[in-house]
Amino acid sequence: MTYPPADDRLRHLLAQELNCHVDTWGLAFFIADCLVNDPAVRAELERIAAAHAANEPCGDRNCQRCFTAATHPAP
């Protein structure tokens, strides 16, 4: 079994990043849980995933995949 479980990877990744900026691991997990369960965040993740699945740019300026495609077009 891999850790974290597949259904908790986003929450765990966010908590790891947040943990560097908050006082406790519990607070990092609390904030990550709020983010993962936020309907607006989920909708945005689904929108980005759908754009990538359709091989379209997602429009997020922080997306490395889309930035690379825009700045280094295929020959």
N, C-alpha and C positions, 0 to 999 in steps of 0.2 A: 504494500500500500504506500502510495506517495503522500507526502505531507507538504503543504496542507491539503485536505480533501478537495477534490475538483470544484465543489460548489462553494468553497470558501477562499479560493485563491485571490480574488480581487480584494476582498476584505483584509486578508493577511498582507498582501503587498502594500496596500494603502497604510495599514497600521505600521509596517516596517518603516515606511518613509516618514510618517508622522511622528514616530517614536523619537526621532532625532530632534524634534522641535517642541515636545511637550514633556511634562514632568514624570509621567508614569506610563507604563505599557498599557494599563487598563484604560487610561484616557485616550491613548492612541487607538485602541480597539473600539472604544465608544464612538469616537469621531468617524472612524472608518465604517462602522456599522451604520451610522446615520447617512453617510454618503452613499454607501452601496444600496440602501433601502429607499433613497430619495427617488421618487418617480421621474423627476426631471433629469437626474443623472442617468438613470436606467434608459430613458428614452434617447438621450444623447449617445450613449454607448451603442444602443441598437441602431441608431441612424448611421453612426460611423461604420459599424460592422456591415450594415447593408450596402453602404457605398463601396466599401472595400470588396465585398463579395461580388458586386456588379462590376468590379474593376474601374470604378469611377473615383475621382478625388473626393475626399470627405469634406474639404473646405476648412478643416481645423489647421490653423497656422502652426500648431505645435506637433503636427503629425509628421514624423520623420519620413515615412514612406511617401506621402504626397509631396513633401518638400523636395525630396530627392528626385521624384518623377518630374516635377515642374522645373527644377534647375539643371537636371541632367537628362534631357529627353533621349529616348532610345534612338540609335542610328537608323 
